[in-house]
Amino acid sequence: MEFNTSVVCVCPAEIGMGLTGFGVFFLFFGMILFFDKALLAIGNILFVAGLAFVIGLERTFRFFFQKHKMKATSFFLGGVFVVLIGWPIIGVVLEIYGFFLLFRGFFPVVVGFIRRIPVLGSILNLPFISAVSMT
């Protein structure tokens, strides 16, 4: 009986998706458990590390430290720091604001993708929701 002893090589993007997924899970779980400092801190670290693995370290720095994104980056990373020093509610509010400023260019792409999903697309195409999502 032979066993395959070859090592499976996992690319960094797959590791990054796992880290990012666990980071989002810990952030969500930390908020459900009344802003638990430890879970939020772990979630923040895993999310940022996962993002660096997915798009690469250099592209991560270029993304966060563009001149026109410095306000958003300072809010997001400042929120991470505030969570790490022990003020979770204030830190999460800063992070969410910075996250929306950083990733606001991706939201129309996400909405366009969701519109193609059968059930969710029909919900997003309802008149009162469509008017809100188009502005």
N, C-alpha and C positions, 0 to 999 in steps of 0.2 A: 504494500500500500504506500503510495507516494503522496506527499503533501506539497502543496505549492508554497515555497518559502520566499517568493519574491515580494518585495516591499512595494506597496501601492503608493505612488507619488501623488500627493494632493497639491493642486496649484494654489497659490496664495489667494486667488479670488474666491475659491471655495471656502477656505479658512476664514476669509473676511466676511463672507455671507453668514457663516456660523456665528462668528463673534458679534456681528451686527444684530443678528436675530436674538442672540442671548442678551445683548445689551438692551434692545427694545423690550424684551420680556422682563428683565430686571427693573427697568424704568417703570414699566406698567405695573408690575407687582409691587414696587416700592410706593407708587402713588396709591394703589388700592389699600395698602397697609398703613395708611395715614402718614405718608411721606417719611418712610423709614430711611434714615440717613445712610445706613450701610448698603442697602439694596440700591438706592439711587446712585451712590458713589460707584458701586460695581457696574451698574448699568451704563453710567457715563463713560467710564474707562473702557468698557467693552465696545461701546458704540463707536467711540473715536478710533480705537485700535482697529476695529473691523472696517471702518471707512478707509483707513490707511492701507489695510491689506487689499481691499477691493480695487481701489483706483491707484494705489502706489503712493509711496511716501512723498515723492517730489510733487506729484499732481495734487496731493492733499494740501501740502503747504501752499502751492500756487492758488488752489481754490480758496482757502481760508484767508490768505493774506494779500488778496487783490486790493488795490487802492479804494475802489468803490464799494468793497465789502468789509471794510475795517470796522464800521459801526456794528454791523451784524455779527462779525467775528468776536468783537469785544463783548457784546451781550451774551453770545453763546458760551464762549470760553470763560467769561466772568461768572456766568451762572453755574458752570461746572465747578469752578473754584469755590463759589459760595456754598454749593452743596458739600464739597469736600471738607470745608472748614466747619460745617455743622448747622447751617441755616437752610434746610431743605425747601421750604415753601418759597422763600424769596429766590433761591437759586433756580428752582424749576420754572418760576414765572419768567426770570431773565432768560433761561434757556429756550423756552417756548417762543418768546419774542425774537430772540436771535435766530432760532431755527426757521421761523417764517420769513424773516428778512433774508437769510442765506439761501433758502430753497424756493423762494417765490417764483423764480423763473421756471421751475420744474412742475409747478402745480397745474398749469394748462395742459402739459403733456400727460400728466397723470389723469386728469379729468377726461381728456380725449381717449386715453386707453380704457378707462372705466366705461365710457359710453359704448364701447364695442362689446362689452360683456353682456350677454343676453338679458338677464333680469335687472342688473344694476343700470344698464344703459337705458332701458325703458323708464326707470325711475328718474334718472337724470334728465330725460327728455320731456318730463312733465312741464307744463307751461310756467308754473310758479317757481320751480327749481331751476329750470333752464334760464330764466331771466336773471336769477341770482348768480349762477355759475358762469354766465357769459360776461359779466361786468368785472 
